[in-house]
């Protein structure tokens, strides 16, 4: 098995492929939110550019932000589970929804905001399905509060890829994102679905361009620097913890000695000179 050097879940590659091949992105989004492709009359990418200076920012988020038939749609891939992803995606939704209101507009003018997350980890352990869709519903009646809230999660580990069907577009698209080896891509390519072959061709084209290679180098360097900084901080933290522990141990030992000397009737000045305790701490022991 030949491991892919870059996978579709690599955020930089994901963004470069689908912002350069808008037809593929349009089809992917239609499939993920389950609407007919030909129903999309308005399709605009709002953040197609990848400013080079952002690639070195550890907080850089390479999502694709779109307007689809007047709706705000945000699509991203996430590889690592940092334990806060539901809260993060809710924050992204809130940002999309709130920033859509223009000066002078009514709240009724706010468009529907949809956040789509393709994740490489399991989010909902009590559910076997790979797709979860959330709306704002009343807890007992299940009455929808508004149709303007929508979060989609696609969990790749749960996706079955053993018997892919040429007609199951959703599974085929997600299988691309789940692919880890050349053989995985070949299996999808051999189904001879035009759209999938175009996506794989775009993948192969983008990954060899100087633009991608340089951006990937900067992204890798940023990740390396971040990891080094974290490792250094941990080492410093351990050393500081050791120093604090020693200081705490010395203080506790001095207090024990001071208490014993107080009981033996030694004077304040003598105890202070021996233990080196601050006046305030030593006086507290006399109370």
Backbone torsions as a table, in degrees:
resi	resn	phi	psi	omega
1	UNK	NA	132.4	-179.0
2	UNK	-103.8	110.9	-178.7
3	UNK	-65.9	136.4	176.4
4	UNK	-70.8	132.2	176.6
5	UNK	-66.6	-39.1	177.5
6	UNK	-128.3	134.1	-179.7
7	UNK	-106.8	162.1	178.7
8	UNK	-61.5	-21.5	179.2
9	UNK	-82.5	-3.0	175.0
10	UNK	-72.0	114.3	-168.7
11	UNK	-56.1	-38.1	179.5
12	UNK	-65.2	-46.5	179.3
13	UNK	-64.1	-44.8	178.2
14	UNK	-52.9	-48.4	-176.5
15	UNK	-70.1	-39.9	-177.5
16	UNK	-68.5	-39.2	179.6
17	UNK	-63.4	-52.3	-169.1
18	UNK	-82.6	-18.5	172.8
19	UNK	-83.7	-22.1	177.3
20	UNK	-88.0	-20.5	-179.0
21	UNK	-124.7	78.0	-172.0
22	UNK	-63.9	-32.6	178.6
23	UNK	-60.4	-41.8	178.5
24	UNK	-67.1	-42.2	179.6
25	UNK	-61.3	-43.7	-179.3
26	UNK	-59.9	-42.7	178.7
27	UNK	-68.1	-40.9	178.8
28	UNK	-61.0	-47.8	-178.9
29	UNK	-63.4	-43.9	178.3
30	UNK	-57.9	-39.9	-179.8
31	UNK	-69.3	-43.3	-176.2
32	UNK	-67.4	-35.2	179.7
33	UNK	-100.0	6.2	171.2
34	UNK	59.6	55.9	173.1
35	UNK	-127.8	153.4	177.9
36	UNK	-62.9	138.1	-179.8
37	UNK	-58.9	-40.0	-176.8
38	UNK	-75.4	-3.0	176.4
39	UNK	-84.5	-9.7	-179.4
40	UNK	-83.7	110.2	179.7
41	UNK	-101.4	-26.7	178.8
42	UNK	-123.7	126.3	179.8
43	UNK	-147.1	113.7	-176.2
44	UNK	-136.1	129.2	173.9
45	UNK	-89.1	125.5	-174.7
46	UNK	-94.1	-15.0	-177.4
47	UNK	-140.3	55.5	-175.8
48	UNK	-67.9	-29.5	-175.2
49	UNK	-76.9	151.1	173.9
50	UNK	-122.6	91.4	-179.4
51	UNK	-59.0	127.1	-176.8
52	UNK	-54.0	-34.9	-176.6
53	UNK	-67.5	-21.2	-179.3
54	UNK	-78.8	-18.9	-176.1
55	UNK	-66.1	-24.5	178.2
56	UNK	-89.5	1.3	-179.5
57	UNK	-90.8	121.9	-177.3
58	UNK	-66.2	-17.3	179.3
59	UNK	-95.1	4.9	-179.9
60	UNK	-63.0	128.0	-178.7
61	UNK	-118.0	113.8	-174.8
62	UNK	-95.6	67.3	175.6
63	UNK	-89.5	175.2	173.5
64	UNK	-122.3	118.3	-175.8
65	UNK	-105.4	128.9	-171.7
66	UNK	-135.9	162.2	164.7
67	UNK	-114.7	120.8	-177.9
68	UNK	-123.6	109.7	-177.8
69	UNK	50.3	42.9	177.5
70	UNK	84.6	-9.6	179.3
71	UNK	-90.0	146.6	173.5
72	UNK	-88.7	122.4	-177.4
73	UNK	-125.9	128.5	178.1
74	UNK	-121.2	127.9	-177.3
75	UNK	-123.5	131.7	177.7
76	UNK	-147.6	160.7	172.2
77	UNK	-112.8	145.6	-179.7
78	UNK	-137.1	123.6	-176.2
79	UNK	-93.5	-43.6	-172.2
80	UNK	-100.7	136.5	177.3
81	UNK	-92.4	109.5	-179.8
82	UNK	-100.6	9.6	175.1
83	UNK	83.0	1.2	-177.1
84	UNK	-129.8	20.1	-170.0
85	UNK	-67.1	-40.0	176.3
86	UNK	-57.3	-42.3	179.1
87	UNK	-66.6	-38.9	179.1
88	UNK	-63.8	-46.6	-177.5
89	UNK	-67.9	-32.5	175.1
90	UNK	-65.9	-38.2	176.7
91	UNK	-63.3	-43.5	179.5
92	UNK	-61.9	-40.4	178.5
93	UNK	-62.2	-46.8	-178.3
94	UNK	-59.6	-39.0	179.9
95	UNK	-66.7	-43.7	179.1
96	UNK	-62.1	-44.4	-176.2
97	UNK	-68.1	-47.2	-174.2
98	UNK	-70.7	-34.0	-177.4
99	UNK	-79.5	-6.6	179.3
100	UNK	-80.1	-12.2	-178.4
101	UNK	-81.9	118.8	179.4
102	UNK	-89.0	155.0	178.8
103	UNK	-55.3	129.1	178.3
104	UNK	89.9	-10.4	179.9
105	UNK	-78.0	156.5	173.5
106	UNK	-86.0	155.4	175.6
107	UNK	-59.7	-26.6	178.2
108	UNK	-66.6	-18.8	-179.5
109	UNK	-82.1	-9.4	179.8
110	UNK	-61.2	132.7	-179.5
111	UNK	-81.1	165.5	172.3
112	UNK	-65.6	136.9	178.0
113	UNK	-116.7	128.7	-177.3
114	UNK	-124.6	127.8	174.3
115	UNK	-113.3	124.9	-179.4
116	UNK	-113.6	125.0	-179.0
117	UNK	-122.9	122.6	172.9
118	UNK	-102.9	115.2	-171.0
119	UNK	-119.7	145.9	-178.3
120	UNK	-95.3	20.8	179.8
121	UNK	-141.1	164.7	-179.9
122	UNK	-84.8	127.0	179.6
123	UNK	-101.5	-41.4	-173.7
124	UNK	-116.7	94.3	-173.4
125	UNK	-72.1	-17.2	-179.3
126	UNK	-93.4	11.0	-177.7
127	UNK	-136.6	128.8	-175.1
128	UNK	-83.5	-22.8	-177.3
129	UNK	-68.5	155.5	-177.5
130	UNK	-94.0	-8.6	-179.6
131	UNK	-120.8	128.4	174.3
132	UNK	-126.1	135.0	-179.9
133	UNK	-125.3	125.4	-175.8
134	UNK	-113.2	138.7	175.2
135	UNK	-132.2	169.0	178.0
136	UNK	-87.0	103.8	-176.2
137	UNK	-124.2	148.0	171.7
138	UNK	-69.0	137.7	-167.0
139	UNK	-68.1	-31.6	-178.0
140	UNK	-99.6	-39.0	-178.2
141	UNK	-90.5	-16.6	-176.3
142	UNK	60.8	27.6	176.1
143	UNK	-76.9	133.6	-178.5
144	UNK	-77.1	127.4	179.1
145	UNK	-71.2	-45.1	179.9
146	UNK	-156.5	152.8	177.7
147	UNK	-92.8	9.1	-174.6
148	UNK	-93.3	1.1	179.4
149	UNK	-113.2	125.4	179.0
150	UNK	-156.4	125.3	175.7
151	UNK	-124.0	127.6	175.8
152	UNK	-112.9	134.9	173.6
153	UNK	-125.8	130.8	176.0
154	UNK	-118.6	111.6	-175.7
155	UNK	-94.5	105.3	-174.6
156	UNK	-62.4	-36.2	-179.7
157	UNK	-59.3	-24.8	-177.7
158	UNK	-88.3	-8.1	-175.3
159	UNK	-73.7	120.6	175.7
160	UNK	-78.2	127.6	-177.8
161	UNK	-122.1	11.2	-176.6
162	UNK	-69.6	-40.9	-176.5
163	UNK	-127.4	71.4	-179.2
164	UNK	-68.5	139.8	178.6
165	UNK	-105.5	142.0	179.3
166	UNK	-64.1	-22.7	-175.1
167	UNK	-95.7	-8.4	-179.2
168	UNK	-93.2	84.5	-174.2
169	UNK	-61.9	-38.4	-178.5
170	UNK	-62.5	-48.2	-179.9
171	UNK	-64.9	-36.1	179.5
172	UNK	-65.9	-45.1	178.6
173	UNK	-61.5	-46.5	-178.5
174	UNK	-68.4	-30.6	177.0
175	UNK	-62.7	-33.1	175.2
176	UNK	-61.5	-43.6	-179.6
177	UNK	-70.9	-26.9	-179.9
178	UNK	-83.3	-19.1	-175.6
179	UNK	-57.1	131.3	-179.9
180	UNK	-117.9	-14.6	-176.8
181	UNK	-131.0	164.4	174.3
182	UNK	-59.0	-36.4	-179.2
183	UNK	-66.1	-35.3	176.9
184	UNK	-62.9	-43.3	178.5
185	UNK	-66.7	-39.4	-179.2
186	UNK	-63.1	-37.8	179.1
187	UNK	-61.0	-40.7	178.7
188	UNK	-72.1	-42.0	-179.1
189	UNK	-61.6	-36.9	-177.4
190	UNK	-68.8	-13.6	177.2
191	UNK	-73.9	-13.7	174.9
192	UNK	59.5	42.3	172.4
193	UNK	-93.8	119.2	-172.4
194	UNK	-50.4	-47.1	-176.9
195	UNK	-60.8	-42.4	-179.5
196	UNK	-68.8	-38.9	178.4
197	UNK	-65.8	-37.6	177.0
198	UNK	-65.0	-41.1	-179.7
199	UNK	-65.2	-41.4	179.2
200	UNK	-68.6	-37.8	176.2
201	UNK	-63.3	-42.1	177.9
202	UNK	-63.0	-40.5	177.2
203	UNK	-58.4	-48.7	-178.0
204	UNK	-66.1	-35.2	180.0
205	UNK	-70.6	-47.3	-176.2
206	UNK	-65.8	-41.4	-173.1
207	UNK	-66.4	-17.2	-179.5
208	UNK	-102.2	0.0	-179.2
209	UNK	-75.7	145.3	175.7
210	UNK	-58.0	-34.8	180.0
211	UNK	-60.0	-47.9	-179.9
212	UNK	-68.0	-43.3	-177.9
213	UNK	-59.7	-41.6	179.8
214	UNK	-69.9	-42.3	178.2
215	UNK	-62.8	-40.3	178.8
216	UNK	-65.1	-36.8	178.1
217	UNK	-62.9	-45.3	179.5
218	UNK	-64.6	-39.8	180.0
219	UNK	-65.2	-42.7	179.6
220	UNK	-65.2	-41.4	179.0
221	UNK	-62.3	-41.3	178.9
222	UNK	-62.7	-42.2	179.0
223	UNK	-65.5	-39.9	179.0
224	UNK	-63.9	-45.2	179.7
225	UNK	-63.3	-38.0	179.0
226	UNK	-64.8	-44.4	179.6
227	UNK	-63.5	-40.6	179.0
228	UNK	-64.2	-41.4	179.5
229	UNK	-64.2	-40.6	179.0
230	UNK	-65.6	-42.4	179.5
231	UNK	-62.7	-41.5	178.5
232	UNK	-63.4	-42.9	-179.8
233	UNK	-62.9	-38.3	178.5
234	UNK	-65.5	-42.5	178.7
235	UNK	-62.7	-44.3	178.6
236	UNK	-62.4	-39.5	179.5
237	UNK	-63.6	-41.4	178.3
238	UNK	-63.7	-44.6	179.6
239	UNK	-62.9	-41.6	178.6
240	UNK	-64.6	-38.6	177.6
241	UNK	-62.8	-40.2	178.1
242	UNK	-63.6	-44.7	-179.9
243	UNK	-62.7	-43.0	179.4
244	UNK	-64.4	-38.8	178.9
245	UNK	-63.1	-43.1	179.2
246	UNK	-64.5	-43.2	179.6
247	UNK	-63.4	-41.0	178.9
248	UNK	-64.2	-40.9	178.9
249	UNK	-63.0	-41.4	178.9
250	UNK	-64.9	-42.0	179.9
251	UNK	-62.4	-46.0	-179.7
252	UNK	-62.3	-39.8	178.6
253	UNK	-65.0	-40.3	179.0
254	UNK	-64.8	-40.2	179.5
255	UNK	-64.5	-42.8	178.3
256	UNK	-60.5	-43.4	179.6
257	UNK	-64.9	-40.8	-179.4
258	UNK	-63.8	-43.0	179.1
259	UNK	-60.1	-43.3	180.0
260	UNK	-63.4	-42.4	-179.0
261	UNK	-69.8	-33.6	175.7
262	UNK	-62.0	-44.0	179.2
263	UNK	-63.2	-30.3	-179.4
264	UNK	-82.9	-5.4	174.5
265	UNK	88.4	14.9	178.2
266	UNK	-70.0	154.1	-176.5
267	UNK	-74.0	159.5	179.0
268	UNK	-56.1	-46.9	-175.9
269	UNK	-64.6	-39.9	-179.7
270	UNK	-66.6	-44.3	-179.8
271	UNK	-62.9	-41.4	179.2
272	UNK	-62.4	-43.1	-178.7
273	UNK	-65.2	-37.0	-177.8
274	UNK	-76.4	-44.7	-173.8
275	UNK	-89.6	-22.7	-177.4
276	UNK	62.9	25.9	177.6
277	UNK	-76.9	147.9	175.1
278	UNK	-62.4	152.0	-179.2
279	UNK	-54.7	-45.0	-176.6
280	UNK	-61.9	-42.8	179.4
281	UNK	-66.0	-40.9	-178.7
282	UNK	-67.8	-40.9	179.3
283	UNK	-64.1	-35.0	179.0
284	UNK	-59.5	-33.0	-177.9
285	UNK	-72.0	-19.2	179.3
286	UNK	-81.2	-17.7	-176.9
287	UNK	-71.4	NA	NA
